[in-house]
Structures are given as C-alpha cells and as structure tokens.
C-alpha cells in the first residue's frame, strides 16, 4: 500500500481523555478510532493486525481439533435463566434489548449457555464426542467503568472455544493440548517470553483454572512467579497450602503486575446439567457432557502487545502480526531516486513481501517519526545519502540495528536465509 492512499493519519497527540498507553499509541499511529469510553473502531492498519492474530489463533485451535463456528450475538432469555445468569442482580454486565413484540434478548457477554444450546442438536451419543467448537467474534460487556484502553472494553473481539467430552479423563487430555496451543499463540504474537501459565482459582468445579498472564506495569493483576521453575500463581490463590500443593513450599517468588491475556477452565457439568446436555455412554447410560472453556481476547491482546512492545518513539510490531513487514521511505527532490524507490516497492510486492510505501509529500523528520510510531519491523530509507553510504538503509525497528544493502539485493536480503 502507498501511504498517500491511507485515509488515516498519524497524530502528534492522543485525545486528552485517553490515559492508557496502548490506546494512546494505537490512536496516534492510526490503528484505532475511539468512539466512546470502552468502544474502539479498528482502522485499516488495526484490522490487518487483528486478522493476523486471528489467523494464528485459528491455526493453533484447528491443530488441536477445533472447528470454527459463528454464533449469534443475540441471546434467548430462557437459556440464561436456566443457569441463573439472566438476572442483573447475578450478572451485572449485560446489554439487553427486545424485539418489536416485547420479547427480551441479550447481547452475549460470553457463550457457555449459547454453545450448550447449539450442541443439543449434535450430541446424543459417546460417538459424537469429543467436540471442540470455537468462535472468533465481537462480544459485548456493559462494564461499569471501561478502562485500560483496549484491555477492558464494552465491545471487544475475542476467541472462545468450548470442549465437550465424555468424562474428565478425555477432557484433561485436551486441556493439556490447549496449554501448548496457547503457548504457541503467545510465542507467535511476540510476547511468549513475557507470558506465564498461571495457577488461578478453579471455582466450584475444579481445583485450579489456568490463566496466561503477561508481565506489564499496565496490568490489573498480581502474580507471584518462581523464576527457577517458571511456575506462577495468581495473588487471589497464593497461600502456603497452594505452594505446598504445587511442590513450591520453599521457592522464592517475585511479585509482578500482569495483564491476563488468556484463560482456560475445567467447567465440569456446571453448564451441561442446567442445559440438559446429555449423551448415552457405551453401556447405554445417560451422562452429562463434561465441558471446558478456553478464551483469548484478541482486542485485549492487541492492547497488551502495544503496552509491552513499544518504546518512547512508538509501536514495535513482531513480524508475524505487523500490518506490513517493511516501511519504505524516500524523501528529497531527486525524481530519479523517487522512481527507483517506487520500483523497489513494486518489486517487493511482487515478491510477496508486505510493504507500506511512504510516497507522501512530507519532510524527512515527519516520515521517519511516523515510521517509528507505526512500528513496522523493518524500515528502508531510499535516498541519495543512503546510496552514498552503500545502498538503501535497512533498520530493524526492534533493535535499531542498521545496515546498507545494494538495492538490487534487497529482495534477496528478506527472502534468503
């Protein structure tokens, strides 16, 4: 894409009412537009990041047997009454509406009940199990106080997978696979080195659940990390009994602020019983389906990445989720240089390399500052001065390392080795 064709523009300042670092950077760099507190529209660059993260998640969920669905956002009152989660006194983050005939509906804030209702038509025998449907979609939560930019919104994009198993043994087998799949996701989006599988409360149906917590001063959670073993425990369940249970009675723990970027739960029959989701086992006996829940907030993940992979100049996108691999910049009044830079832009595109070409009529200071702010993994500066220094100037955004490469060798530089 040519930057002159982007309808979005960078900004020197974020909106005065935006206090979170992630939203400030994403707004200034032209990735999101703030509609209201807790509600953000994704702009073209933001859509590209979101789609790349969703693609990674799809690959990892499909690899462990997940099947993508597209569940409805509008929810029937009856299925939520069965689990006692329709009442605002029990669940206080509903957005509710009604049909023209007065029938009450809700905008889903999670999908356990809806997925159980859907699977009624497809599960009746042990031969139908296991099953692993998942959604990647927009969700709605009527947060009393939306805060932290994209990390706690009233409208957000997420992935939720629900596992349906014959028994706990079959559930546990998938649960362990999901841990690996989640670790793969966080490694691929660039924050695996900052993200820890964390023991958390399992509620009334399991001893523990597991969260994926990413170290950040912007986080709302506190974990205790034993760096020697790599084991992390949420502050909510951190006590001597839990430490002993995990074999860490004498371990040395570091207290850290974190962002919860994913979670997995053993649901047992908490939702299958009120939803009356049963199957006949091999002996012909009826059993309730054993369930699990596996969530990642995609928009929250974008916010978390912006928090932890950025510096005082702007964003620093990992290559696998960056909108473009290369930000090609040229400036000066030499028309031949501009034509050569444009030719390189087309050559990179034809080679299958995502490239954003800054062809705007703007000064070098603005172009270089915008490139840093927008955060593509590599910046190529094609100018008379760079050629005098030995070629085009290629700078890696993450490290600031710069080298000069013959223009004729640029494609090989990015495709070989």
C-alpha positions in Angstrom: 0.0 0.0 0.0 1.1 3.6 -0.7 0.8 5.7 2.4 -0.8 8.6 0.5 -3.7 6.2 -0.1 -4.4 5.6 3.6 -7.3 7.7 4.7 -5.9 7.6 8.3 -3.3 10.0 9.5 -0.8 9.9 12.4 -1.3 12.3 15.3 1.3 14.0 17.5 -1.1 13.9 20.5 -3.6 11.4 21.7 -7.1 12.5 22.8 -6.9 14.3 26.1 -9.3 11.9 27.8 -7.3 8.8 26.8 -4.9 7.8 29.6 -3.8 4.3 28.7 -0.5 3.9 26.8 -1.8 1.2 24.4 -4.8 3.3 23.2 -2.7 6.5 23.0 -0.1 4.8 20.8 -2.7 3.0 18.6 -4.8 6.1 18.1 -1.7 8.3 17.3 -0.4 5.7 14.9 -3.7 5.4 13.1 -4.7 1.8 14.1 -7.9 2.6 16.0 -10.5 5.3 16.4 -12.1 5.9 19.8 -15.9 6.0 19.5 -16.6 6.3 23.2 -15.2 5.0 26.5 -14.6 1.3 26.1 -15.5 1.3 22.4 -12.9 1.5 19.6 -13.2 1.1 15.9 -10.4 -0.7 14.1 -8.9 1.3 11.2 -7.3 -0.4 8.2 -3.9 -1.0 10.0 -5.7 -2.2 13.1 -7.8 -4.6 11.0 -4.6 -6.1 9.5 -3.1 -6.7 12.9 -6.4 -8.2 14.3 -6.8 -10.5 11.3 -3.2 -11.8 11.6 -3.7 -12.6 15.3 -7.0 -14.3 14.5 -5.2 -16.3 11.7 -2.6 -17.5 14.2 -5.3 -18.5 16.7 -7.2 -20.3 14.1 -4.2 -22.3 13.1 -3.4 -23.3 16.7 -7.0 -24.2 17.5 -7.5 -26.2 14.3 -4.3 -28.1 15.0 -5.8 -29.5 18.2 -9.2 -30.3 16.7 -11.1 -27.0 17.0 -13.8 -26.3 14.5 -14.8 -22.7 13.9 -18.4 -21.5 14.1 -20.0 -18.1 14.0 -22.5 -18.0 16.9 -25.2 -15.4 17.1 -24.7 -12.4 19.4 -28.4 -12.1 20.2 -29.2 -14.5 23.0 -32.5 -16.0 24.2 -33.5 -15.2 27.8 -34.6 -18.8 28.6 -31.2 -20.4 28.2 -29.6 -17.9 30.6 -32.4 -18.2 33.2 -31.6 -22.0 33.4 -28.1 -21.1 34.7 -29.4 -18.2 36.8 -27.3 -15.7 34.8 -30.0 -13.6 33.2 -30.8 -11.6 36.3 -28.8 -8.3 36.5 -28.5 -9.0 40.3 -26.4 -12.0 39.4 -24.7 -10.8 36.2 -24.3 -7.1 36.1 -22.6 -6.6 32.7 -25.5 -7.4 30.3 -26.5 -5.3 27.4 -30.2 -6.2 26.9 -32.7 -5.3 24.2 -36.0 -6.6 23.0 -37.9 -7.5 19.8 -40.8 -5.4 18.4 -43.2 -7.9 20.1 -41.6 -7.2 23.5 -39.5 -10.4 23.7 -36.4 -9.8 25.8 -33.0 -10.6 24.3 -29.4 -10.1 25.5 -26.2 -9.3 23.7 -23.9 -12.2 24.6 -21.1 -11.4 27.0 -19.9 -15.0 27.0 -21.1 -18.1 25.2 -21.3 -21.1 27.5 -25.2 -21.2 27.5 -25.5 -20.5 23.8 -23.0 -23.1 22.8 -24.6 -25.8 25.0 -28.0 -24.9 23.4 -26.4 -25.2 20.0 -24.8 -28.6 20.7 -28.1 -30.1 21.8 -28.8 -30.9 18.2 -25.4 -32.6 17.6 -24.6 -34.6 20.8 -26.6 -37.6 21.8 -24.0 -40.5 21.9 -20.5 -41.0 23.1 -19.7 -41.4 19.4 -20.4 -37.7 19.0 -17.7 -36.8 21.5 -15.3 -35.1 21.9 -16.2 -31.9 20.1 -14.4 -28.5 20.1 -16.4 -25.6 18.5 -15.0 -22.2 18.8 -15.9 -18.6 17.9 -13.9 -15.6 16.8 -16.3 -12.7 17.0 -17.3 -9.4 18.6 -18.7 -9.5 22.2 -20.4 -7.0 24.5 -19.9 -6.4 28.2 -21.6 -3.5 30.0 -18.6 -2.6 32.1 -19.4 -0.1 34.8 -16.0 1.5 34.2 -14.3 0.8 30.9 -10.6 1.5 31.3 -7.1 0.5 30.2 -7.8 1.2 26.5 -8.3 -2.0 24.5 -7.7 -4.2 27.5 -11.1 -3.6 29.2 -13.8 -2.6 26.7 -17.5 -2.7 26.4 -17.3 -4.0 22.8 -14.4 -6.3 22.0 -13.1 -9.1 19.7 -12.3 -12.5 21.1 -11.8 -16.2 20.6 -13.7 -18.7 22.8 -13.5 -22.4 22.4 -15.7 -24.9 24.4 -14.7 -28.5 24.8 -17.3 -31.2 25.0 -16.0 -34.5 26.4 -17.3 -37.9 27.7 -15.5 -37.6 31.0 -12.8 -35.8 32.9 -10.1 -38.1 31.5 -11.0 -37.2 27.9 -11.3 -33.5 29.0 -7.9 -33.5 30.7 -6.2 -34.8 27.6 -7.5 -31.9 25.5 -6.8 -29.4 28.3 -3.1 -30.3 28.2 -3.1 -29.8 24.5 -4.7 -26.4 24.9 -1.9 -25.3 27.2 0.6 -26.0 24.4 -1.6 -24.4 21.7 -1.9 -21.2 23.9 1.8 -21.1 24.5 2.3 -21.3 20.7 -0.1 -18.4 20.2 1.7 -16.2 22.6 5.1 -17.1 21.2 3.9 -16.3 17.6 2.5 -12.9 18.5 5.8 -12.0 20.2 5.1 -12.0 23.9 5.8 -15.6 24.8 8.9 -14.5 26.7 6.7 -12.3 29.0 3.7 -14.6 29.4 3.3 -17.3 32.1 0.9 -20.1 32.6 -0.6 -19.1 36.0 -2.4 -21.1 38.5 -5.7 -19.5 39.5 -9.0 -20.3 41.2 -10.9 -23.2 39.7 -14.2 -22.1 41.2 -16.6 -24.8 42.3 -15.8 -27.3 39.6 -12.0 -27.7 39.5 -9.1 -27.3 41.9 -7.4 -24.8 39.6 -8.0 -22.9 36.4 -5.1 -21.5 34.4 -4.5 -18.0 33.2 -1.9 -16.7 30.8 -0.5 -13.6 32.4 1.8 -11.2 30.6 4.2 -9.1 32.6 3.3 -5.4 32.3 3.1 -2.4 34.7 -0.2 -1.6 33.0 -1.7 -4.8 34.2 -4.6 -5.1 36.7 -3.5 -8.5 38.2 -0.7 -9.5 40.5 1.1 -12.9 40.2 3.9 -14.5 42.2 6.5 -16.1 40.0 9.1 -18.7 40.9 11.7 -17.9 38.2 13.6 -21.1 38.9 10.6 -23.4 38.0 8.7 -20.9 35.8 5.6 -21.5 37.9 3.3 -18.6 38.5 0.4 -18.2 40.9 -2.3 -15.6 40.9 -2.4 -13.5 44.1 -6.0 -14.5 44.6 -5.0 -18.1 45.5 -1.4 -17.5 46.7 -1.0 -19.1 50.1 1.1 -21.8 51.8 -1.4 -24.5 51.0 -1.2 -23.8 47.3 2.6 -23.5 47.3 2.8 -26.9 49.1 0.3 -28.4 46.7 2.5 -27.3 43.8 5.7 -28.5 45.4 7.0 -25.0 45.8 6.8 -24.6 49.6 10.4 -23.2 49.9 10.5 -21.5 46.5 11.4 -17.8 46.1 8.7 -15.8 44.5 8.8 -12.4 42.7 5.6 -10.2 42.8 4.7 -8.9 39.3 2.0 -6.8 37.8 0.4 -8.6 34.8 -2.2 -8.5 32.1 -4.4 -11.5 31.8 -4.2 -12.4 28.1 -5.9 -15.8 28.1 -7.6 -18.3 30.3 -8.6 -22.0 30.3 -11.2 -23.6 32.7 -12.5 -27.0 33.5 -16.2 -26.4 33.6 -17.2 -29.9 34.6 -21.0 -30.2 34.2 -21.7 -26.7 35.5 -23.5 -25.7 32.2 -24.4 -29.1 30.7 -26.6 -30.0 33.7 -28.9 -26.9 33.7 -28.7 -27.0 29.9 -29.7 -30.7 30.0 -26.9 -31.7 27.5 -26.6 -35.5 27.9 -25.2 -38.4 25.9 -25.5 -42.1 26.1 -22.3 -43.9 27.0 -21.1 -47.3 25.7 -23.4 -49.1 28.1 -26.4 -47.0 27.1 -26.5 -44.9 30.3 -27.2 -41.2 30.1 -24.4 -38.9 31.2 -23.9 -35.2 31.3 -21.2 -33.9 29.0 -18.0 -32.7 30.6 -17.1 -29.2 29.4 -14.1 -26.8 29.3 -13.7 -23.2 28.3 -10.7 -21.6 26.6 -10.6 -17.8 25.9 -8.4 -15.2 24.4 -9.4 -11.6 24.0 -8.0 -10.6 20.6 -8.5 -6.8 21.0 -7.1 -7.1 24.6 -4.1 -8.9 23.1 -3.5 -6.0 20.7 -3.6 -3.6 23.6 -1.2 -5.8 25.7 1.2 -6.1 22.8 1.1 -2.3 22.3 1.9 -1.9 26.1 4.9 -4.2 26.2 6.3 -4.0 22.7 6.8 -0.3 22.3 9.2 2.5 23.3 9.2 6.3 23.5 9.1 6.5 19.7 6.1 4.3 19.1 5.0 0.7 18.5 7.2 -2.3 17.7 5.2 -5.0 16.0 6.5 -8.6 15.8 6.9 -9.6 12.1 4.1 -12.2 12.1 1.4 -9.8 13.2 2.7 -6.5 11.7 0.4 -4.8 9.2 3.4 -4.6 6.8 6.9 -6.2 7.1 8.6 -3.1 5.6 8.0 0.6 5.8 9.7 2.0 2.7 10.6 5.7 3.0 12.1 8.1 0.5 12.5 11.9 0.6 14.4 14.6 -1.2 13.9 16.3 -4.6 15.6 13.8 -6.8 12.9 12.4 -9.0 15.1 9.5 -10.2 15.5 8.4 -6.6 11.7 8.5 -6.1 11.1 6.4 -9.2 13.8 3.9 -8.1 12.1 3.7 -4.7 8.7 3.2 -6.3 10.2 0.5 -8.5 11.6 -1.3 -5.4 8.1 -1.0 -3.8 6.6 -2.9 -6.7 9.4 -5.5 -6.8 8.8 -6.2 -3.0 5.1 -6.5 -3.6 5.6 -8.9 -6.5 7.9 -11.0 -4.3 5.1 -11.4 -1.8 6.6 -9.1 0.9 4.1 -6.8 2.6 5.3 -3.2 2.2 4.0 0.2 3.0 5.5 2.9 0.7 5.6 6.4 2.2 5.2 8.3 -1.0 3.7 11.4 0.7 4.9 15.0 0.0 6.3 15.4 3.5 9.7 16.2 5.1 12.2 13.6 6.3 11.6 14.3 10.0 7.9 13.6 9.7 8.4 10.5 7.6 11.0 9.0 9.9 9.0 9.8 13.1 5.8 8.3 11.6 7.7 5.1 10.6 8.9 4.8 14.2 5.4 5.5 15.6 3.7 3.0 13.3 6.2 0.3 14.2 6.7 -1.9 11.2 9.5 -4.5 11.8 11.8 -3.0 9.2 12.3 0.5 7.7 14.0 1.0 4.4 15.3 4.5 3.6 16.0 5.0 -0.1 17.7 8.4 -0.6 20.7 10.0 -2.2 22.5 9.9 1.1 21.8 6.3 1.7 23.2 5.4 -1.7 26.3 7.4 -1.0 26.7 5.2 2.2 26.5 2.0 0.2 22.9 1.3 -0.7 19.4 1.6 0.9 19.4 1.9 4.7 17.6 -1.0 6.4 16.8 -0.6 10.1 15.3 -3.2 12.3 12.7 -1.5 14.5 13.1 -3.7 17.5 16.9 -3.2 17.9 17.7 -0.1 15.9 20.4 -2.1 14.0 21.1 -0.5 10.6 22.9 -1.8 7.6 23.2 -0.7 4.0 22.2 -3.1 1.2 22.5 -2.8 -2.6 19.0 -2.0 -4.0 19.3 -5.0 -6.3 19.9 -7.3 -3.2 17.0 -6.1 -1.1 14.6 -8.8 -2.0 17.2 -11.5 -1.5 18.1 -9.9 1.8 14.5 -10.5 3.1 13.9 -13.9 1.3 17.2 -15.8 1.6 18.3 -17.4 4.8 
